[in-house]
Amino acid sequence: MAYNADIVRDRYDNYGDREWTRLEQDANGILLYEVHKELLFRHIHKLDNVLEIGAGSGRYTKELVDICNELTVVDISSHQVKFNKQKMKELGKIDAIKAFHVADMIDMDMFEDDEFDNVVCIGGPLSYLLDKEKEGVQELLRVTKPGGTIIMGVMSIIGAFSYYFNGILHEKEAYGIDATKWVIDTGV
Ligand SMILES: C[S@@+](CC[C@H](N)C(=O)[O-])C[C@H]1O[C@@H](n2cnc3c(N)ncnc32)[C@H](O)[C@@H]1O
């Protein structure tokens, strides 16, 4: 299955405020949030120039902006960027953010090579890239300074399988066991 930026953009442009609330609704969300936060706090330092890719509504933007020197935010969805800006304004943090960009992470030509000390890409963007995954990782490497840090996350098959188990069961009932095998084989 090939990467289709329009599908991703469309999904997150029509996501409402669910991105803002998803990490506080249940124990799984809270755990995800705390584990990621711990990693960010461990690797990002006060003098760092940081790029957050796929920032979504800003759950981590609001933390990152307090622990680094400069923060730049990127997301493919104009809705998510608008939402993020609004939240940062409400929290009084908007002026501390260097820039917001609506852009696809496989094409970030607005940034120089080696521009950032840290690049953060968590919560799914890499997993959506499918056959363009290597290009995405290449872009992360290009914009990160030599010796810098990239903090990235992907959705594992096991994690996604258990999280979406009811949907997978539903597909099995509708389309048979081959539909389940397809999910396991492709991760999609
Ligand atoms: C599940 S949200 C995660 C938001 C935040 N990083 C978090 O972990 O809470 C995924 C975000 O990645 C963005 N995204 C997906 N593919 C992207 C791409 N190719 N380039 C930039 N952003 C992307 C989506 O628009 C969405 O806002």
Ligand as a Chemical Component Dictionary entry (heavy atoms), coordinates in Angstrom:
data_LIG
# 
_chem_comp.id                   LIG 
_chem_comp.type                 NON-POLYMER 
_chem_comp.pdbx_formal_charge   0 
_chem_comp.three_letter_code    LIG 
# 
loop_
_chem_comp_atom.comp_id 
_chem_comp_atom.atom_id 
_chem_comp_atom.alt_atom_id 
_chem_comp_atom.type_symbol 
_chem_comp_atom.charge 
_chem_comp_atom.model_Cartn_x 
_chem_comp_atom.model_Cartn_y 
_chem_comp_atom.model_Cartn_z 
_chem_comp_atom.pdbx_ordinal 
LIG C1  C1  C 0  -1.747 10.886 16.388 1  
LIG S1  S1  S 1  -1.233 12.549 16.040 2  
LIG C2  C2  C 0  0.104  12.722 17.215 3  
LIG C3  C3  C 0  0.260  14.131 17.728 4  
LIG C4  C4  C 0  1.358  14.275 18.776 5  
LIG N1  N1  N 0  2.687  14.085 18.195 6  
LIG C5  C5  C 0  1.123  13.289 19.888 7  
LIG O1  O1  O 0  1.886  12.306 19.981 8  
LIG O2  O2  O -1 0.172  13.484 20.655 9  
LIG C6  C6  C 0  -0.350 12.415 14.504 10 
LIG C7  C7  C 0  -0.044 13.776 13.911 11 
LIG O3  O3  O 0  0.914  13.621 12.877 12 
LIG C8  C8  C 0  0.543  14.420 11.779 13 
LIG N2  N2  N 0  1.160  13.833 10.577 14 
LIG C9  C9  C 0  0.877  12.641 10.023 15 
LIG N3  N3  N 0  1.645  12.437 8.938  16 
LIG C10 C10 C 0  2.447  13.533 8.817  17 
LIG C11 C11 C 0  3.439  13.910 7.871  18 
LIG N4  N4  N 0  3.751  13.152 6.827  19 
LIG N5  N5  N 0  4.078  15.091 8.033  20 
LIG C12 C12 C 0  3.747  15.902 9.082  21 
LIG N6  N6  N 0  2.795  15.600 10.003 22 
LIG C13 C13 C 0  2.152  14.425 9.868  23 
LIG C14 C14 C 0  -0.985 14.375 11.785 24 
LIG O4  O4  O 0  -1.561 15.435 11.064 25 
LIG C15 C15 C 0  -1.278 14.415 13.280 26 
LIG O5  O5  O 0  -1.446 15.720 13.754 27 
# 
loop_
_chem_comp_bond.comp_id 
_chem_comp_bond.atom_id_1 
_chem_comp_bond.atom_id_2 
_chem_comp_bond.value_order 
_chem_comp_bond.pdbx_ordinal 
LIG C1  S1  SING 1  
LIG S1  C2  SING 2  
LIG S1  C6  SING 3  
LIG C2  C3  SING 4  
LIG C3  C4  SING 5  
LIG C4  N1  SING 6  
LIG C4  C5  SING 7  
LIG C5  O1  DOUB 8  
LIG C5  O2  SING 9  
LIG C6  C7  SING 10 
LIG C7  O3  SING 11 
LIG C7  C15 SING 12 
LIG O3  C8  SING 13 
LIG C8  N2  SING 14 
LIG C8  C14 SING 15 
LIG N2  C9  SING 16 
LIG N2  C13 SING 17 
LIG C9  N3  DOUB 18 
LIG N3  C10 SING 19 
LIG C10 C11 SING 20 
LIG C10 C13 DOUB 21 
LIG C11 N4  SING 22 
LIG C11 N5  DOUB 23 
LIG N5  C12 SING 24 
LIG C12 N6  DOUB 25 
LIG N6  C13 SING 26 
LIG C14 O4  SING 27 
LIG C14 C15 SING 28 
LIG C15 O5  SING 29 
# 
